[in-house]
Amino acid sequence: MTVFITGASAGIGYALTLHYLKHGYSVAAIARREAKLQALYQEPQCRYGHLKIYAADVTQKQIMADVVATVEKDLGPIELAIANAGITAQNLEAKLDLEQVEQLMQTNVIGVANTLAPVIDAMLLRGRGQIVGISSMAALHALPRISAYCASKVAVNYLLEGLYRDLKPHGIHVTTICPSFVDTDMTVKEQVPNHLCMQREVAIAKIVRAIGQRRRFYCFPYWSYHFLNILSILPNVVQGSVLNYVAERWFPRPIVMDSTL
Ligand SMILES: NC(=O)c1ccc[n+]([C@@H]2O[C@H](COP(=O)([O-])OP(=O)(O)OC[C@H]3O[C@@H](n4cnc5c(N)ncnc54)[C@H](OP(=O)(O)O)[C@@H]3O)[C@@H](O)[C@H]2O)c1
């Protein structure tokens, strides 16, 4: 069985690639940084599965269509596609940074669409398959300082939720995964306090279980999901105080950008 994973050069995507290789799958690993993808070949999990890497940018529509066609030639029909590639950014000033909004939407929303459209076309011909979007719990509430990221993940959730209903009658299953903080380069770059981040292995185990169970929608950890749901029915003034408090605790410092991450 062939698994297609974007954002495989780091973090959640890298770990998912290793998981599926370890269990004997053929994995197509996609990201822009080829050197980071090459490192996957050195991992012991490669002995059990079949890995092929593809350097590509998810914001490029034609390139992603070509990559999907090449993967199907190289590794066979894609049975599971995980649209995981994503970026985040904070805005510590009380104004809208248009360039930031554009980058987030291009990668997190258009990138997911560019990834999934050619995969869905191929799956529709076969009448089977599963597509997964790694969204975020940030889709459940507009958080101060990361509102553009939240907006991009809301778009991902709605896109996938609609696709779930469109594709189900055609034998294609759609799964939306919304993690809270996970220990990856992303949370290091954003300086999220370590104690708020779930260990990567724990998060990967939860994600692959939800994918295996073909869950429609899976948010974790459960307590954060319930916390946000309860918050959304409280009066606006309470929501505002709580969200400002958590933003201050979660994103307290100006970001020092590190181009190596
Ligand atoms: N970590 C968290 O706390 C957390 C929480 C909720 C949701 N998520 C979501 O989980 C996903 C993975 O995040 P992560 O924490 O693993 O982040 P990460 O460690 O920063 O990895 C991000 C991955 O996305 C790839 N990527 C970014 N832009 C790309 C582009 N234009 N084309 C192709 N690949 C691109 C990166 O590869 P290249 O740079 O090599 O292209 C990298 O492999 C994201 O969608 C993120 O929003 C993360």
The ligand as an SDF file (V2000), in Angstrom:
LIG
                    3D

 48 52  0  0  0  0  0  0  0  0999 V2000
    3.5400   21.2220   16.0750 N   0  0  0  0  0  0  0  0  0  0  0  0
    2.3680   21.6190   16.5120 C   0  0  0  0  0  0  0  0  0  0  0  0
    2.2110   22.0140   17.6700 O   0  0  0  0  0  0  0  0  0  0  0  0
    1.1650   21.5510   15.6260 C   0  0  0  0  0  0  0  0  0  0  0  0
   -0.0940   21.6960   16.2230 C   0  0  0  0  0  0  0  0  0  0  0  0
   -1.2320   21.6540   15.4350 C   0  0  0  0  0  0  0  0  0  0  0  0
   -1.1210   21.4550   14.0780 C   0  0  0  0  0  0  0  0  0  0  0  0
    0.1110   21.3270   13.5140 N   0  0  0  0  0  0  0  0  0  0  0  0
    0.1710   21.1500   12.0580 C   0  0  0  0  0  0  0  0  0  0  0  0
    0.8860   19.9800   11.7580 O   0  0  0  0  0  0  0  0  0  0  0  0
    1.5290   20.1270   10.4950 C   0  0  0  0  0  0  0  0  0  0  0  0
    3.0010   19.7630   10.6360 C   0  0  0  0  0  0  0  0  0  0  0  0
    3.5810   20.6570   11.5700 O   0  0  0  0  0  0  0  0  0  0  0  0
    4.9560   20.3570   12.3160 P   0  0  0  0  0  0  0  0  0  0  0  0
    4.7740   20.7610   13.7080 O   0  0  0  0  0  0  0  0  0  0  0  0
    5.4560   19.0230   11.9660 O   0  0  0  0  0  0  0  0  0  0  0  0
    5.8470   21.4980   11.6220 O   0  0  0  0  0  0  0  0  0  0  0  0
    7.3890   21.5110   11.1810 P   0  0  0  0  0  0  0  0  0  0  0  0
    8.2050   20.6580   12.0520 O   0  0  0  0  0  0  0  0  0  0  0  0
    7.7200   22.9540   11.0260 O   0  0  0  0  0  0  0  0  0  0  0  0
    7.3200   20.8290    9.7180 O   0  0  0  0  0  0  0  0  0  0  0  0
    6.5880   21.4400    8.7020 C   0  0  0  0  0  0  0  0  0  0  0  0
    6.7370   20.6110    7.4490 C   0  0  0  0  0  0  0  0  0  0  0  0
    5.9840   21.2430    6.4070 O   0  0  0  0  0  0  0  0  0  0  0  0
    6.8180   21.3840    5.2580 C   0  0  0  0  0  0  0  0  0  0  0  0
    6.4310   22.5290    4.4600 N   0  0  0  0  0  0  0  0  0  0  0  0
    6.2240   23.8110    4.8610 C   0  0  0  0  0  0  0  0  0  0  0  0
    5.9240   24.5770    3.8020 N   0  0  0  0  0  0  0  0  0  0  0  0
    5.9390   23.7590    2.7160 C   0  0  0  0  0  0  0  0  0  0  0  0
    5.7330   23.9650    1.3350 C   0  0  0  0  0  0  0  0  0  0  0  0
    5.4300   25.1810    0.8310 N   0  0  0  0  0  0  0  0  0  0  0  0
    5.8390   22.9080    0.4950 N   0  0  0  0  0  0  0  0  0  0  0  0
    6.1440   21.6740    0.9800 C   0  0  0  0  0  0  0  0  0  0  0  0
    6.3600   21.4160    2.2620 N   0  0  0  0  0  0  0  0  0  0  0  0
    6.2620   22.4580    3.1240 C   0  0  0  0  0  0  0  0  0  0  0  0
    8.2300   21.5250    5.8290 C   0  0  0  0  0  0  0  0  0  0  0  0
    9.1750   21.0920    4.8730 O   0  0  0  0  0  0  0  0  0  0  0  0
   10.1420   22.0300    3.9940 P   0  0  0  0  0  0  0  0  0  0  0  0
   10.4150   23.2670    4.7920 O   0  0  0  0  0  0  0  0  0  0  0  0
   11.3380   21.1570    3.7780 O   0  0  0  0  0  0  0  0  0  0  0  0
    9.3770   22.2780    2.7530 O   0  0  0  0  0  0  0  0  0  0  0  0
    8.1850   20.5410    6.9790 C   0  0  0  0  0  0  0  0  0  0  0  0
    8.4580   19.2440    6.5050 O   0  0  0  0  0  0  0  0  0  0  0  0
    1.2860   21.5640   10.0600 C   0  0  0  0  0  0  0  0  0  0  0  0
    0.2310   21.6190    9.1420 O   0  0  0  0  0  0  0  0  0  0  0  0
    0.9050   22.2680   11.3520 C   0  0  0  0  0  0  0  0  0  0  0  0
    0.0870   23.3860   11.1250 O   0  0  0  0  0  0  0  0  0  0  0  0
    1.2560   21.3700   14.2370 C   0  0  0  0  0  0  0  0  0  0  0  0
  1  2  1  0
  2  3  2  0
  2  4  1  0
  4  5  1  0
  4 48  2  0
  5  6  2  0
  6  7  1  0
  7  8  2  0
  8  9  1  0
  8 48  1  0
  9 10  1  0
  9 46  1  0
 10 11  1  0
 11 12  1  0
 11 44  1  0
 12 13  1  0
 13 14  1  0
 14 15  2  0
 14 16  1  0
 14 17  1  0
 17 18  1  0
 18 19  2  0
 18 20  1  0
 18 21  1  0
 21 22  1  0
 22 23  1  0
 23 24  1  0
 23 42  1  0
 24 25  1  0
 25 26  1  0
 25 36  1  0
 26 27  1  0
 26 35  1  0
 27 28  2  0
 28 29  1  0
 29 30  1  0
 29 35  2  0
 30 31  1  0
 30 32  2  0
 32 33  1  0
 33 34  2  0
 34 35  1  0
 36 37  1  0
 36 42  1  0
 37 38  1  0
 38 39  2  0
 38 40  1  0
 38 41  1  0
 42 43  1  0
 44 45  1  0
 44 46  1  0
 46 47  1  0
M  CHG  2   8   1  16  -1
M  END
$$$$
